[in-house]
Amino acid sequence: MKLHFRSLVSIALSAALLLGCVGCGGAPKAATTITVWTYYSGDQLTSFNELVDEFNSTVGQEKHIVVKSSSQGSVTDLETNVLAAAKGEVGAAALPNIYSGYADMAYDLDQLGEVVDLAPYLTDKEKAAYVDGFLKEGDLMNNGELKVFPVAKSTELFYLNATDWAPFAAATGVTYDDLATVEGVTEAAHKYYDWTDAQTDTPNDGKAFFGRDALANYLFCGAQELGVTIFDAENGVMTLNLDKDVMRKLWDNYYVPFLKGWFGASGRFRSDDVKTGNLLSYVGSSSSSTFFPKQVLTSDTESHDIEIAVLPCPSFSGCAPVAAQQGAGMIVTKGTDAQIEASVEFLKWFTQPENNIAFSVSSGYLPVTHAAASLDAIRSSGLELSDSITTVLGLSLNAVENDHLYTTHAFPEGSTARNKLQYAMEDAAEADRATVEERIAAGQTPEEAEAEFLTDDYFDQWYEATRTTLEAFAG
């Protein structure tokens, strides 16, 4: 029976539970209600809510637990609302019992004394059921605690508009194999810009080929591939390793092609840019696969259908691949014993293989237990798998099994430091590209317009300013 059908039945049953549960003596027993805040949207939110409904109508009904979930918008919105609630700010809602969060978000709240260590609530056998790296991410201080409970993980993949790629590939000889490395993507983007520029009589109107949803992942994982841990955090203290040669390599394969118009970013997400025809490809979370468009809008009134191609995330040539380990876990906040125990009961249920797989198939996230984290287990679930989800989950699981997984460790204001690094390069690329476009429109050649930004001195200035900013977060 499909999940969405089960949820229809569960709504009626969970409603009855809200009125009170009958104990063995016939007296009503009040249910323990717990609130969950997430940043899920679209298919992810629908799938999560269906599972919440199913829990309420089964285990929740049996154990007198009611789960109420709500999406707070983006991850940033969620973090802002959680901290406001924890600090008791005027107008803030009550702190939820559970919220979706990363290690940095858990660390900030933990410093306020609001996070529960979940390690004592799991037996050794239960802990062994989870993928080791996923549990380790929740051990903020490397002391055996579990402050972030893994529920769904993701990594990054390369998404491509295969339909509009085909004529370009046929004309230039570029193949999917060329997209396996960061350098190969940069060169393909150069060729795509030149090829699209040649399609019109207007000079310098080539199109961008590629973009990134999370530039910070490129910077951290790229640096790892090149042998450097930029934020080397241990027990809440960060040591900054902003190697200049490594940063130049990262600069040359993002800032420079962005400056030249080979890379781009205009919509809120890069899937939006594919939909409008402003990009042909991007690297994004495996969980973003459900947002890849089925059509490209060529004008206000015209569109055409496209097919998706999903490939492994590119790595630097000659380097062992490093895959981003992402996907927020669940953080349980301080409450009554009944609320904490009810929260743990729900999280254990949610990560049972059959439930975790159901969420994965609907959302593109990865299951977090050994029993569920395989394509065979997912196929054996009996759930309907689209070709694209099968590819996404297969490539993601392969990355988890064979690549080095990387996630930044927690330290004070870690998420702020991460954003500072990302926006240092992202903002510079976007602002300088806008200046180049203005200069070209005013009559300069691309070479003249770009020259100021392609010098060693310009990179050195950017590097020193960025290093100074980030040193403020180091211990």
DRENDO-1510 file (C-alpha; in Angstrom, 1 decimal, always signed):
<recs>
REC; n; res; u; v; w
REC; 1; MET; +0.0; +0.0; +0.0 .
REC; 2; LYS; +1.4; +3.4; -0.9 .
REC; 3; LEU; +2.5; +5.7; +1.8 .
REC; 4; HIS; +0.2; +8.6; +0.9 .
REC; 5; PHE; -2.8; +6.3; +1.1 .
REC; 6; ARG; -1.8; +5.1; +4.6 .
REC; 7; SER; -1.6; +8.7; +5.7 .
REC; 8; LEU; -5.3; +9.3; +4.9 .
REC; 9; VAL; -6.3; +6.6; +7.3 .
REC; 10; SER; -3.9; +7.9; +9.9 .
REC; 11; ILE; -5.4; +11.3; +10.1 .
REC; 12; ALA; -8.6; +10.1; +11.5 .
REC; 13; LEU; -6.9; +7.8; +14.0 .
REC; 14; SER; -4.5; +10.5; +15.2 .
REC; 15; ALA; -7.4; +12.8; +15.7 .
REC; 16; ALA; -8.9; +10.3; +18.1 .
REC; 17; LEU; -5.6; +10.2; +19.9 .
REC; 18; LEU; -5.6; +13.9; +20.5 .
REC; 19; LEU; -8.8; +13.5; +22.5 .
REC; 20; GLY; -7.1; +11.3; +25.0 .
REC; 21; CYS; -6.1; +7.6; +25.2 .
REC; 22; VAL; -7.9; +5.0; +27.3 .
REC; 23; GLY; -5.7; +3.1; +29.8 .
REC; 24; CYS; -6.2; -0.4; +31.0 .
REC; 25; GLY; -8.5; +0.8; +33.8 .
REC; 26; GLY; -10.7; +2.6; +31.3 .
REC; 27; ALA; -9.6; +6.1; +32.5 .
REC; 28; PRO; -8.4; +8.5; +29.7 .
REC; 29; LYS; -4.6; +8.9; +29.6 .
REC; 30; ALA; -3.3; +12.2; +28.3 .
REC; 31; ALA; -1.1; +12.0; +25.3 .
REC; 32; THR; +2.4; +13.4; +25.3 .
REC; 33; THR; +2.5; +16.0; +22.5 .
REC; 34; ILE; +5.9; +16.8; +20.9 .
REC; 35; THR; +6.6; +19.5; +18.2 .
REC; 36; VAL; +9.0; +19.1; +15.3 .
REC; 37; TRP; +10.4; +22.0; +13.2 .
REC; 38; THR; +12.0; +21.3; +9.9 .
REC; 39; TYR; +13.2; +23.2; +6.8 .
REC; 40; TYR; +11.6; +20.6; +4.4 .
REC; 41; SER; +9.6; +21.7; +1.5 .
REC; 42; GLY; +7.9; +20.2; -1.6 .
REC; 43; ASP; +8.0; +16.4; -1.8 .
REC; 44; GLN; +10.3; +16.2; +1.2 .
REC; 45; LEU; +7.8; +18.0; +3.4 .
REC; 46; THR; +4.9; +15.9; +2.1 .
REC; 47; SER; +6.7; +12.7; +2.7 .
REC; 48; PHE; +7.8; +13.7; +6.2 .
REC; 49; ASN; +4.3; +14.7; +7.2 .
REC; 50; GLU; +2.9; +11.4; +5.9 .
REC; 51; LEU; +5.3; +9.5; +8.0 .
REC; 52; VAL; +4.4; +11.7; +11.0 .
REC; 53; ASP; +0.7; +10.9; +10.4 .
REC; 54; GLU; +1.5; +7.2; +10.2 .
REC; 55; PHE; +3.5; +7.2; +13.4 .
REC; 56; ASN; +0.6; +9.0; +15.2 .
REC; 57; SER; -1.8; +6.4; +14.1 .
REC; 58; THR; +0.3; +3.4; +15.0 .
REC; 59; VAL; +3.1; +3.6; +17.6 .
REC; 60; GLY; +2.0; +7.0; +18.7 .
REC; 61; GLN; -1.5; +5.7; +19.4 .
REC; 62; GLU; -0.2; +2.7; +21.3 .
REC; 63; LYS; +2.3; +4.7; +23.4 .
REC; 64; HIS; +0.2; +7.8; +23.8 .
REC; 65; ILE; +2.4; +10.2; +21.8 .
REC; 66; VAL; +1.3; +12.8; +19.3 .
REC; 67; VAL; +3.8; +14.4; +16.9 .
REC; 68; LYS; +3.0; +17.8; +15.4 .
REC; 69; SER; +5.3; +19.0; +12.6 .
REC; 70; SER; +5.8; +22.3; +10.8 .
REC; 71; SER; +8.2; +23.7; +8.3 .
REC; 72; GLN; +9.9; +27.0; +9.2 .
REC; 73; GLY; +11.0; +27.8; +5.7 .
REC; 74; SER; +14.7; +27.8; +4.8 .
REC; 75; VAL; +17.5; +26.4; +7.0 .
REC; 76; THR; +18.4; +30.0; +7.8 .
REC; 77; ASP; +14.8; +30.8; +8.8 .
REC; 78; LEU; +14.7; +27.6; +11.0 .
REC; 79; GLU; +18.0; +28.5; +12.7 .
REC; 80; THR; +16.8; +32.1; +13.4 .
REC; 81; ASN; +13.5; +30.9; +14.8 .
REC; 82; VAL; +15.1; +28.2; +17.0 .
REC; 83; LEU; +17.6; +30.6; +18.6 .
REC; 84; ALA; +14.9; +33.3; +19.1 .
REC; 85; ALA; +12.8; +30.6; +20.9 .
REC; 86; ALA; +15.7; +29.5; +23.0 .
REC; 87; LYS; +16.6; +33.0; +24.1 .
REC; 88; GLY; +12.9; +33.8; +24.8 .
REC; 89; GLU; +12.8; +36.8; +22.5 .
REC; 90; VAL; +9.7; +38.8; +22.3 .
REC; 91; GLY; +7.2; +37.3; +19.8 .
REC; 92; ALA; +9.2; +34.1; +19.5 .
REC; 93; ALA; +7.3; +30.7; +19.5 .
REC; 94; ALA; +8.0; +28.1; +22.2 .
REC; 95; LEU; +11.1; +26.0; +21.6 .
REC; 96; PRO; +10.2; +22.9; +19.7 .
REC; 97; ASN; +11.0; +19.5; +21.2 .
REC; 98; ILE; +12.8; +18.4; +18.0 .
REC; 99; TYR; +14.2; +20.5; +15.2 .
REC; 100; SER; +16.2; +19.8; +12.0 .
REC; 101; GLY; +19.8; +21.0; +12.4 .
REC; 102; TYR; +23.4; +20.6; +11.6 .
REC; 103; ALA; +26.3; +20.3; +14.1 .
REC; 104; ASP; +26.9; +24.0; +14.2 .
REC; 105; MET; +23.2; +24.7; +15.0 .
REC; 106; ALA; +23.3; +22.1; +17.7 .
REC; 107; TYR; +26.5; +23.6; +19.2 .
REC; 108; ASP; +25.0; +27.1; +19.4 .
REC; 109; LEU; +22.0; +25.8; +21.2 .
REC; 110; ASP; +24.0; +23.4; +23.4 .
REC; 111; GLN; +26.0; +26.4; +24.7 .
REC; 112; LEU; +22.6; +27.7; +26.0 .
REC; 113; GLY; +22.1; +24.4; +27.8 .
REC; 114; GLU; +19.1; +23.4; +25.7 .
REC; 115; VAL; +20.3; +20.2; +23.9 .
REC; 116; VAL; +19.7; +16.7; +25.1 .
REC; 117; ASP; +22.5; +14.1; +24.9 .
REC; 118; LEU; +20.7; +11.1; +23.2 .
REC; 119; ALA; +23.5; +8.6; +23.7 .
REC; 120; PRO; +22.0; +7.2; +26.9 .
REC; 121; TYR; +18.7; +6.5; +25.2 .
REC; 122; LEU; +20.3; +4.1; +22.7 .
REC; 123; THR; +21.7; +0.7; +23.4 .
REC; 124; ASP; +25.0; -0.4; +21.9 .
REC; 125; LYS; +23.1; -2.6; +19.5 .
REC; 126; GLU; +20.9; +0.3; +18.4 .
REC; 127; LYS; +23.9; +2.5; +17.8 .
REC; 128; ALA; +25.6; -0.2; +15.8 .
REC; 129; ALA; +22.7; -0.2; +13.4 .
REC; 130; TYR; +23.5; +3.3; +12.1 .
REC; 131; VAL; +26.3; +4.2; +9.6 .
REC; 132; ASP; +29.2; +5.1; +11.8 .
REC; 133; GLY; +30.1; +8.5; +10.1 .
REC; 134; PHE; +26.5; +9.7; +10.5 .
REC; 135; LEU; +26.5; +9.1; +14.3 .
REC; 136; LYS; +30.0; +10.6; +14.7 .
REC; 137; GLU; +28.8; +13.8; +13.2 .
REC; 138; GLY; +26.4; +14.2; +16.1 .
REC; 139; ASP; +29.2; +13.8; +18.7 .
REC; 140; LEU; +30.1; +17.5; +18.9 .
REC; 141; MET; +32.9; +17.3; +21.4 .
REC; 142; ASN; +34.2; +13.8; +20.5 .
REC; 143; ASN; +33.3; +12.5; +24.0 .
REC; 144; GLY; +30.7; +9.9; +23.1 .
REC; 145; GLU; +27.7; +12.1; +23.3 .
REC; 146; LEU; +25.0; +12.2; +20.6 .
REC; 147; LYS; +23.6; +15.7; +20.2 .
REC; 148; VAL; +22.4; +15.3; +16.6 .
REC; 149; PHE; +20.4; +12.2; +15.7 .
REC; 150; PRO; +20.9; +11.1; +12.1 .
REC; 151; VAL; +17.6; +10.7; +10.2 .
REC; 152; ALA; +18.4; +11.4; +6.5 .
REC; 153; LYS; +21.6; +12.2; +4.8 .
REC; 154; SER; +22.6; +13.5; +1.4 .
REC; 155; THR; +25.7; +14.2; -0.7 .
REC; 156; GLU; +26.2; +16.2; -3.9 .
REC; 157; LEU; +25.7; +15.2; -7.5 .
REC; 158; PHE; +26.1; +16.7; -10.9 .
REC; 159; TYR; +22.7; +17.5; -12.6 .
REC; 160; LEU; +22.5; +18.1; -16.4 .
REC; 161; ASN; +19.9; +19.2; -18.9 .
REC; 162; ALA; +20.7; +16.2; -21.2 .
REC; 163; THR; +18.3; +17.4; -23.9 .
REC; 164; ASP; +20.0; +20.7; -24.6 .
REC; 165; TRP; +23.5; +19.2; -23.9 .
REC; 166; ALA; +23.1; +16.8; -26.9 .
REC; 167; PRO; +23.6; +19.3; -29.8 .
REC; 168; PHE; +26.5; +21.0; -27.9 .
REC; 169; ALA; +28.2; +17.7; -27.3 .
REC; 170; ALA; +27.7; +16.6; -30.9 .
REC; 171; ALA; +29.2; +19.8; -32.2 .
REC; 172; THR; +32.2; +20.0; -29.9 .
REC; 173; GLY; +33.0; +16.4; -29.0 .
REC; 174; VAL; +32.6; +17.0; -25.3 .
REC; 175; THR; +31.4; +13.9; -23.4 .
REC; 176; TYR; +30.1; +13.0; -20.0 .
REC; 177; ASP; +33.6; +11.8; -19.1 .
REC; 178; ASP; +34.9; +15.4; -19.4 .
REC; 179; LEU; +32.5; +16.3; -16.5 .
REC; 180; ALA; +34.2; +13.9; -14.1 .
REC; 181; THR; +36.8; +16.5; -12.9 .
REC; 182; VAL; +36.5; +20.1; -11.7 .
REC; 183; GLU; +39.0; +21.2; -14.4 .
REC; 184; GLY; +37.0; +19.3; -17.0 .
REC; 185; VAL; +33.8; +21.1; -16.1 .
REC; 186; THR; +35.6; +24.5; -16.3 .
REC; 187; GLU; +36.9; +23.7; -19.8 .
REC; 188; ALA; +33.4; +22.4; -20.9 .
REC; 189; ALA; +31.9; +25.6; -19.7 .
REC; 190; HIS; +34.4; +27.6; -21.7 .
REC; 191; LYS; +33.5; +25.7; -24.8 .
REC; 192; TYR; +29.8; +26.0; -24.2 .
REC; 193; TYR; +30.1; +29.8; -23.8 .
REC; 194; ASP; +32.0; +30.0; -27.1 .
REC; 195; TRP; +29.6; +27.7; -28.8 .
REC; 196; THR; +26.4; +29.5; -27.7 .
REC; 197; ASP; +28.1; +32.9; -28.5 .
REC; 198; ALA; +28.6; +31.7; -32.1 .
REC; 199; GLN; +24.9; +30.8; -32.5 .
REC; 200; THR; +24.0; +34.5; -32.8 .
REC; 201; ASP; +25.2; +37.6; -34.6 .
REC; 202; THR; +25.5; +39.4; -31.3 .
REC; 203; PRO; +29.1; +39.3; -29.9 .
REC; 204; ASN; +29.8; +38.3; -26.3 .
REC; 205; ASP; +26.4; +36.8; -25.6 .
REC; 206; GLY; +27.5; +33.3; -24.8 .
REC; 207; LYS; +25.6; +31.4; -22.1 .
REC; 208; ALA; +26.8; +30.1; -18.7 .
REC; 209; PHE; +27.0; +26.3; -18.5 .
REC; 210; PHE; +27.4; +25.5; -14.8 .
REC; 211; GLY; +26.6; +26.6; -11.3 .
REC; 212; ARG; +26.8; +25.5; -7.7 .
REC; 213; ASP; +24.0; +25.4; -5.1 .
REC; 214; ALA; +26.4; +25.3; -2.1 .
REC; 215; LEU; +29.7; +27.0; -2.9 .
REC; 216; ALA; +30.9; +26.3; +0.6 .
REC; 217; ASN; +30.8; +22.5; -0.1 .
REC; 218; TYR; +33.1; +23.1; -3.1 .
REC; 219; LEU; +35.5; +25.1; -1.0 .
REC; 220; PHE; +35.7; +22.7; +1.9 .
REC; 221; CYS; +35.6; +19.4; -0.1 .
REC; 222; GLY; +37.9; +20.8; -2.8 .
REC; 223; ALA; +40.4; +21.8; -0.2 .
REC; 224; GLN; +40.2; +18.4; +1.4 .
REC; 225; GLU; +40.9; +16.8; -2.0 .
REC; 226; LEU; +43.9; +19.1; -2.3 .
REC; 227; GLY; +45.1; +18.1; +1.2 .
REC; 228; VAL; +43.9; +20.9; +3.5 .
REC; 229; THR; +41.2; +21.2; +6.2 .
REC; 230; ILE; +40.2; +24.9; +6.1 .
REC; 231; PHE; +38.3; +24.8; +9.4 .
REC; 232; ASP; +40.2; +22.2; +11.5 .
REC; 233; ALA; +37.9; +22.1; +14.6 .
REC; 234; GLU; +38.6; +19.9; +17.7 .
REC; 235; ASN; +36.5; +20.1; +20.9 .
REC; 236; GLY; +34.9; +23.3; +19.8 .
REC; 237; VAL; +38.1; +25.1; +19.0 .
REC; 238; MET; +38.9; +26.0; +15.3 .
REC; 239; THR; +42.3; +26.2; +13.7 .
REC; 240; LEU; +42.3; +28.1; +10.4 .
REC; 241; ASN; +44.2; +26.6; +7.5 .
REC; 242; LEU; +43.6; +28.9; +4.6 .
REC; 243; ASP; +46.4; +27.6; +2.4 .
REC; 244; LYS; +47.1; +30.2; -0.3 .
REC; 245; ASP; +48.0; +27.8; -3.2 .
REC; 246; VAL; +44.9; +25.7; -2.5 .
REC; 247; MET; +42.7; +28.8; -2.4 .
REC; 248; ARG; +44.1; +29.9; -5.7 .
REC; 249; LYS; +43.2; +26.6; -7.2 .
REC; 250; LEU; +39.7; +26.9; -5.9 .
REC; 251; TRP; +39.6; +30.5; -7.2 .
REC; 252; ASP; +40.7; +29.6; -10.7 .
REC; 253; ASN; +38.0; +27.0; -11.0 .
REC; 254; TYR; +35.1; +29.1; -9.7 .
REC; 255; TYR; +35.7; +32.8; -9.5 .
REC; 256; VAL; +37.6; +33.0; -12.9 .
REC; 257; PRO; +35.0; +31.0; -15.0 .
REC; 258; PHE; +32.2; +33.0; -13.2 .
REC; 259; LEU; +33.9; +36.3; -14.1 .
REC; 260; LYS; +34.1; +35.2; -17.7 .
REC; 261; GLY; +30.4; +34.2; -17.9 .
REC; 262; TRP; +31.1; +30.5; -18.2 .
REC; 263; PHE; +29.5; +29.8; -14.7 .
REC; 264; GLY; +26.4; +31.5; -13.4 .
REC; 265; ALA; +23.9; +32.0; -10.6 .
REC; 266; SER; +20.7; +34.2; -10.9 .
REC; 267; GLY; +17.8; +32.3; -9.3 .
REC; 268; ARG; +17.4; +31.3; -5.7 .
REC; 269; PHE; +18.6; +27.8; -6.6 .
REC; 270; ARG; +20.5; +26.5; -9.6 .
REC; 271; SER; +17.6; +24.3; -10.6 .
REC; 272; ASP; +15.7; +27.6; -11.1 .
REC; 273; ASP; +18.5; +28.7; -13.5 .
REC; 274; VAL; +18.1; +25.4; -15.5 .
REC; 275; LYS; +14.4; +26.0; -15.7 .
REC; 276; THR; +14.9; +29.5; -17.2 .
REC; 277; GLY; +17.6; +28.3; -19.6 .
REC; 278; ASN; +20.3; +30.3; -17.8 .
REC; 279; LEU; +22.3; +27.2; -17.0 .
REC; 280; LEU; +22.7; +23.8; -18.5 .
REC; 281; SER; +24.1; +22.1; -15.3 .
REC; 282; TYR; +24.8; +22.4; -11.7 .
REC; 283; VAL; +26.1; +20.6; -8.6 .
REC; 284; GLY; +23.6; +20.3; -5.9 .
REC; 285; SER; +22.4; +18.0; -3.1 .
REC; 286; SER; +21.1; +14.6; -3.9 .
REC; 287; SER; +18.0; +15.6; -2.1 .
REC; 288; SER; +17.5; +18.4; -4.7 .
REC; 289; SER; +16.8; +15.9; -7.5 .
REC; 290; THR; +13.0; +16.2; -7.0 .
REC; 291; PHE; +13.3; +19.9; -7.9 .
REC; 292; PHE; +15.0; +19.4; -11.3 .
REC; 293; PRO; +12.7; +20.9; -13.9 .
REC; 294; LYS; +11.0; +18.9; -16.6 .
REC; 295; GLN; +10.8; +21.9; -18.9 .
REC; 296; VAL; +12.9; +24.9; -19.9 .
REC; 297; LEU; +11.1; +28.2; -20.3 .
REC; 298; THR; +12.5; +29.8; -23.5 .
REC; 299; SER; +10.1; +32.8; -23.2 .
REC; 300; ASP; +7.0; +33.9; -21.4 .
REC; 301; THR; +4.9; +31.8; -23.8 .
REC; 302; GLU; +7.3; +29.1; -25.0 .
REC; 303; SER; +8.9; +26.1; -23.4 .
REC; 304; HIS; +10.3; +22.7; -24.3 .
REC; 305; ASP; +10.6; +19.4; -22.4 .
REC; 306; ILE; +14.0; +18.3; -21.1 .
REC; 307; GLU; +15.5; +15.0; -19.8 .
REC; 308; ILE; +17.7; +14.9; -16.7 .
REC; 309; ALA; +21.1; +13.3; -16.6 .
REC; 310; VAL; +22.7; +12.7; -13.1 .
REC; 311; LEU; +26.4; +12.1; -12.8 .
REC; 312; PRO; +28.9; +11.9; -9.9 .
REC; 313; CYS; +30.1; +15.1; -8.3 .
REC; 314; PRO; +33.3; +16.2; -10.1 .
REC; 315; SER; +36.6; +16.1; -8.1 .
REC; 316; PHE; +39.9; +17.6; -8.8 .
REC; 317; SER; +42.1; +15.8; -11.3 .
REC; 318; GLY; +44.5; +13.3; -9.8 .
REC; 319; CYS; +42.8; +13.6; -6.3 .
REC; 320; ALA; +40.8; +11.0; -4.4 .
REC; 321; PRO; +37.2; +12.2; -4.4 .
REC; 322; VAL; +35.8; +13.8; -1.2 .
REC; 323; ALA; +32.0; +13.8; -0.9 .
REC; 324; ALA; +30.1; +16.3; +1.1 .
REC; 325; GLN; +28.2; +14.6; +4.0 .
REC; 326; GLN; +25.1; +16.8; +4.5 .
REC; 327; GLY; +21.5; +16.6; +5.4 .
REC; 328; ALA; +20.4; +17.9; +8.8 .
REC; 329; GLY; +19.8; +15.5; +11.7 .
REC; 330; MET; +17.3; +16.0; +14.5 .
REC; 331; ILE; +18.2; +17.8; +17.7 .
REC; 332; VAL; +16.2; +17.2; +20.8 .
REC; 333; THR; +15.7; +20.0; +23.2 .
REC; 334; LYS; +15.4; +20.0; +27.0 .
REC; 335; GLY; +11.9; +19.1; +28.3 .
REC; 336; THR; +10.1; +16.8; +30.6 .
REC; 337; ASP; +11.2; +13.1; +30.8 .
REC; 338; ALA; +8.1; +12.2; +28.9 .
REC; 339; GLN; +8.8; +14.7; +26.1 .
REC; 340; ILE; +12.4; +13.5; +25.7 .
REC; 341; GLU; +11.4; +9.8; +25.7 .
REC; 342; ALA; +8.6; +10.5; +23.2 .
REC; 343; SER; +11.0; +12.4; +21.0 .
REC; 344; VAL; +13.5; +9.5; +21.0 .
REC; 345; GLU; +10.7; +7.0; +20.4 .
REC; 346; PHE; +9.7; +8.9; +17.2 .
REC; 347; LEU; +13.2; +9.2; +16.0 .
REC; 348; LYS; +13.9; +5.5; +16.4 .
REC; 349; TRP; +10.7; +4.7; +14.5 .
REC; 350; PHE; +11.4; +7.2; +11.8 .
REC; 351; THR; +14.8; +5.6; +11.1 .
REC; 352; GLN; +13.6; +2.0; +11.0 .
REC; 353; PRO; +14.5; +0.7; +7.6 .
REC; 354; GLU; +11.0; +0.6; +6.1 .
REC; 355; ASN; +10.2; +4.1; +7.2 .
REC; 356; ASN; +13.6; +5.6; +6.4 .
REC; 357; ILE; +13.5; +4.0; +2.9 .
REC; 358; ALA; +10.0; +5.4; +2.3 .
REC; 359; PHE; +11.3; +8.9; +3.1 .
REC; 360; SER; +14.4; +8.4; +0.9 .
REC; 361; VAL; +12.4; +7.2; -2.2 .
REC; 362; SER; +10.2; +10.3; -1.9 .
REC; 363; SER; +12.9; +12.8; -1.2 .
REC; 364; GLY; +16.2; +11.7; -2.6 .
REC; 365; TYR; +17.8; +11.6; +0.9 .
REC; 366; LEU; +19.8; +8.6; +2.0 .
REC; 367; PRO; +18.8; +6.2; +4.7 .
REC; 368; VAL; +21.0; +6.3; +7.8 .
REC; 369; THR; +21.1; +2.6; +8.9 .
REC; 370; HIS; +23.3; -0.2; +7.5 .
REC; 371; ALA; +20.2; -2.3; +6.8 .
REC; 372; ALA; +18.6; +0.4; +4.7 .
REC; 373; ALA; +21.6; +2.1; +3.1 .
REC; 374; SER; +21.9; -0.1; +0.0 .
REC; 375; LEU; +20.2; +0.0; -3.4 .
REC; 376; ASP; +19.2; -3.7; -2.9 .
REC; 377; ALA; +17.3; -2.9; +0.3 .
REC; 378; ILE; +15.6; +0.1; -1.3 .
REC; 379; ARG; +14.5; -2.0; -4.3 .
REC; 380; SER; +13.3; -4.7; -2.0 .
REC; 381; SER; +11.0; -2.3; -0.3 .
REC; 382; GLY; +8.4; -2.7; -3.0 .
REC; 383; LEU; +8.1; +1.1; -3.3 .
REC; 384; GLU; +7.9; +2.6; -6.8 .
REC; 385; LEU; +11.3; +4.0; -7.9 .
REC; 386; SER; +11.6; +6.4; -10.8 .
REC; 387; ASP; +14.7; +6.0; -13.1 .
REC; 388; SER; +16.1; +9.3; -11.8 .
REC; 389; ILE; +15.6; +8.5; -8.1 .
REC; 390; THR; +17.2; +5.1; -8.7 .
REC; 391; THR; +20.2; +6.8; -10.3 .
REC; 392; VAL; +20.4; +9.5; -7.6 .
REC; 393; LEU; +20.3; +7.0; -4.7 .
REC; 394; GLY; +22.7; +4.6; -6.5 .
REC; 395; LEU; +25.3; +7.3; -7.1 .
REC; 396; SER; +24.9; +8.7; -3.6 .
REC; 397; LEU; +25.3; +5.4; -1.9 .
REC; 398; ASN; +28.3; +4.7; -4.0 .
REC; 399; ALA; +29.8; +8.0; -2.8 .
REC; 400; VAL; +29.1; +7.1; +0.8 .
REC; 401; GLU; +30.7; +3.7; +0.4 .
REC; 402; ASN; +33.7; +4.6; -1.7 .
REC; 403; ASP; +34.6; +8.3; -1.3 .
REC; 404; HIS; +35.9; +10.1; +1.8 .
REC; 405; LEU; +32.9; +11.8; +3.4 .
REC; 406; TYR; +33.5; +15.2; +4.8 .
REC; 407; THR; +31.6; +17.6; +7.0 .
REC; 408; THR; +32.8; +20.5; +9.1 .
REC; 409; HIS; +33.0; +20.0; +12.8 .
REC; 410; ALA; +31.3; +22.3; +15.3 .
REC; 411; PHE; +32.8; +25.4; +16.9 .
REC; 412; PRO; +31.4; +28.7; +18.1 .
REC; 413; GLU; +29.7; +30.6; +15.3 .
REC; 414; GLY; +30.7; +27.9; +12.9 .
REC; 415; SER; +27.8; +28.5; +10.6 .
REC; 416; THR; +28.6; +32.2; +10.4 .
REC; 417; ALA; +32.2; +31.4; +9.6 .
REC; 418; ARG; +31.1; +29.0; +6.9 .
REC; 419; ASN; +28.9; +31.7; +5.4 .
REC; 420; LYS; +31.7; +34.3; +5.5 .
REC; 421; LEU; +34.0; +32.0; +3.5 .
REC; 422; GLN; +31.3; +31.2; +1.0 .
REC; 423; TYR; +30.1; +34.7; +0.4 .
REC; 424; ALA; +33.7; +36.1; +0.2 .
REC; 425; MET; +34.1; +34.3; -3.1 .
REC; 426; GLU; +30.5; +34.2; -4.2 .
REC; 427; ASP; +29.9; +37.9; -3.7 .
REC; 428; ALA; +33.2; +38.9; -5.4 .
REC; 429; ALA; +32.4; +36.7; -8.4 .
REC; 430; GLU; +28.9; +38.1; -8.9 .
REC; 431; ALA; +29.9; +41.8; -8.3 .
REC; 432; ASP; +32.9; +41.6; -10.6 .
REC; 433; ARG; +31.0; +39.8; -13.3 .
REC; 434; ALA; +28.4; +42.6; -13.2 .
REC; 435; THR; +31.2; +45.1; -13.6 .
REC; 436; VAL; +32.6; +43.2; -16.6 .
REC; 437; GLU; +29.2; +43.1; -18.3 .
REC; 438; GLU; +28.8; +46.9; -17.8 .
REC; 439; ARG; +32.2; +47.5; -19.3 .
REC; 440; ILE; +31.5; +45.3; -22.3 .
REC; 441; ALA; +28.1; +47.0; -22.8 .
REC; 442; ALA; +30.1; +50.3; -22.8 .
REC; 443; GLY; +32.3; +49.1; -25.6 .
REC; 444; GLN; +35.3; +47.4; -24.0 .
REC; 445; THR; +36.4; +44.0; -25.2 .
REC; 446; PRO; +36.0; +41.1; -22.7 .
REC; 447; GLU; +39.8; +41.0; -22.3 .
REC; 448; GLU; +39.9; +44.7; -21.4 .
REC; 449; ALA; +36.9; +44.4; -19.1 .
REC; 450; GLU; +38.3; +41.4; -17.2 .
REC; 451; ALA; +42.0; +42.4; -17.0 .
REC; 452; GLU; +41.8; +44.1; -13.6 .
REC; 453; PHE; +40.3; +41.1; -11.9 .
REC; 454; LEU; +42.7; +38.4; -13.3 .
REC; 455; THR; +45.9; +39.7; -11.8 .
REC; 456; ASP; +47.9; +38.0; -9.0 .
REC; 457; ASP; +47.6; +41.3; -7.0 .
REC; 458; TYR; +43.8; +41.1; -7.1 .
REC; 459; PHE; +43.7; +37.6; -5.9 .
REC; 460; ASP; +46.2; +38.4; -3.1 .
REC; 461; GLN; +44.0; +41.3; -1.9 .
REC; 462; TRP; +41.0; +39.0; -1.8 .
REC; 463; TYR; +42.9; +36.3; +0.0 .
REC; 464; GLU; +44.3; +38.5; +2.7 .
REC; 465; ALA; +40.9; +40.2; +3.4 .
REC; 466; THR; +39.2; +36.7; +3.6 .
REC; 467; ARG; +42.0; +35.3; +5.9 .
REC; 468; THR; +41.7; +38.3; +8.2 .
REC; 469; THR; +37.9; +37.9; +8.4 .
REC; 470; LEU; +38.1; +34.2; +9.2 .
REC; 471; GLU; +40.9; +34.5; +11.8 .
REC; 472; ALA; +38.3; +36.1; +14.1 .
REC; 473; PHE; +36.6; +32.7; +14.4 .
REC; 474; ALA; +39.8; +30.8; +15.2 .
REC; 475; GLY; +40.6; +29.7; +18.7 .
</recs>
